[in-house]
Amino acid sequence: MTEAEQRRAQAAAVDLILAAGLILRDDERGRVEVADFGLGSLEAEGAQILTLVQTERLAVKLIALTPWQALPEHWHPRVGDDPGKEETVRHVAGDLFVYVDGPPTIARGRVPTGKEHLYTMRHELVLAPGDQRTFTPGDKHWFQAGERGAVAYSFSTTARDVLDQFTDPDVQRVTVVAGGDR
């Protein structure tokens, strides 16, 4: 991802968050992490994440997904004696589809083209603003925004995002930003 792509994605995320009626300080606007997961297709697969709180015991994040952007299928593994991250995602605004284990019911969302074998959770939950879903450690899941994008809170036990496991072996959790203005 180039610096210009990162700035555009940050700006889009800030716009979504502000349109949701949430307040961001100037310093927070510049701290929105743009995660392309090393896949080179940010519009289809990625997420914009603002960490609001991160301690040894808990984490609070804002997740902004642009229209039809999917946060790839993943799960939160055991780390040493810790059973893994427990996470509650609370939908704030836009269209948010969550995919979990269960009978295939995918209807509103869409698996990124060519990635059908890497998005195995097909039980679709359509969250309305105010709806939330809790994931226990090890639960495979993925998210996708609809045509209006989506904003959600993530409340969890301490986050070790770089240790999350992904179905797609090509995912790199640490984003690399190249110089240049493409």
N, C-alpha and C positions, 0 to 999 in steps of 0.2 A: 504494500500500500504506500502511496506517496503522501507527502505532507499535505498536498492540496486535497487529496481524497479524504485524509483524516479530518482536515478542517471542515470540509463540506459535510461529512457525516456528523461531526460534533455539532455544527450549526443546525442540521436537520433534527438531531436529538433534542437540542435546546428548544427549538421551535415546538416540537411535540410536547415536551414537558410543560412549557409555558402555556400552550393551548389547553392543556389539561387543568390549568388553574393553579399549578404549583409554583412556588417561588424558588428562584435560584439566585444565589449571590454571584457576583462577577467572578470570584475565584473558583466557584463550583463549575461555572460554564466552561472554563478552560481545563477542568479535571475530568471531563467526560472521556472515559476510555472507549476507544473504538476497537472492537475485536473482530478481525476478519478471519480468525482461526487459521491463518496461513493458506486459505483456500482460494484467494484471489478473485472472489465473486461476492463482494460485500453486499451488493444489493439483494442477492439471493440468500446468502448465508453469512450471518454476522450478528452483532449486537452492539449497542452503545450503552455503557454502564457507568453510573456515577456512584462511587462508594461514599455513603454518608457517615457510616460508623463501621469501624473494624477494630474489635478488641480480641483478647484471647478467648472470650466466651460467646460473643455475638457479632453479627454483621447486619447492616441495613444498606440496601442498594436500591437505586432506581434503574430500571431497565427500559430503554426506549428502542423499539423496533420500527423501522421504516416500513412503508407498505410492502406486504408480502415477504418481508425479510424473516428468515427462520434462524433461530438459535439452535444449532445442531443437536442431535440426539446425544444425551450424555447421562451420567449417573455420578453420584458422590460416594467414592469408595471409603473403606476403612483406612485410617491412617494411624499406625501404631496401635495404642490402646483405645483410641477414639473410634467409635463405630462408623463415623462418617457424618457429613453435614446433613442436618435436618433443615428443610427450607419450606417456608410458606410464601407463595407468590400471590399477591393481592392486586387484582386488575384495577387500574385507575381510569383509563380513557382509551378510546379507539376500539379496535377489533382484536381480540386475543383468543387464539385457539391453542389448546394444550393437548398434547398427545401422550397417552400412557398405555400401559398394558391393558388388554381387554379385547372384546370382539371388535373387528375392524368396522369403524363407523365414519371414517374420514369423508366429509362431504363439502365443507366450506373451505378448508385449507387445501394446500397442494404441496406435494413432495417436490423439492427442487429437482429439475430435469436431470436425468442420468444418475440420480442418487437413490433410486427406489430401494436398493438393497442395503442402504445405510441409514434409512429411516424406518425402523422395524416396528415402532410403536404406532399403531393406526387407530387407536380408540380416541375419538375426538371429543374434547370437552370445550364448549363455547362459553367463555367467561364473559359475563356482563360486568360493567363497572361496579365495584363493591364485592364481586365474587372472589373467592380465594381457593387455593388448592395447596395442601401440604404434601410434601414429598419426604418419605423416610429415607434414611441412608440406603443406597443401593438401588432405589427406584429409577428405572430408565424413563426418561421423558425428554420432550422437546417442545418448543414453542414456535408459533408463527403469528405474525400480525396479518390482519386483513387489509383491505384497500385503504383504510384510514390510518394505518400504523397502529401502534399500541404503546402505552406506558403502564408499567407495573412496578410495585414495590417487591423486593425480595427481602424477607426477614429470615435470618437463619442463625444457627449456631456458627461458630467461627468459620469463615470462608477460606478455603485453600484452593482457589480456583485453578491454579496451575497444576493441581493434582487430580482434577476432575478427569474422568475417563470418557472417551467418546467412541461411538460405534465406528465412525470414519477414521481409519488409521492415518489419514493425511492431516488431521487436525493438529495444529500447533497452537497451544493456548496462549503463548506469549506472542503478541503482535510485533512484527518488524515494520518500522516506518522508514522508507527510503527517502532521501532528499529528492528535490526536484519538484516541479509544478505541472505534472501532466494533467 
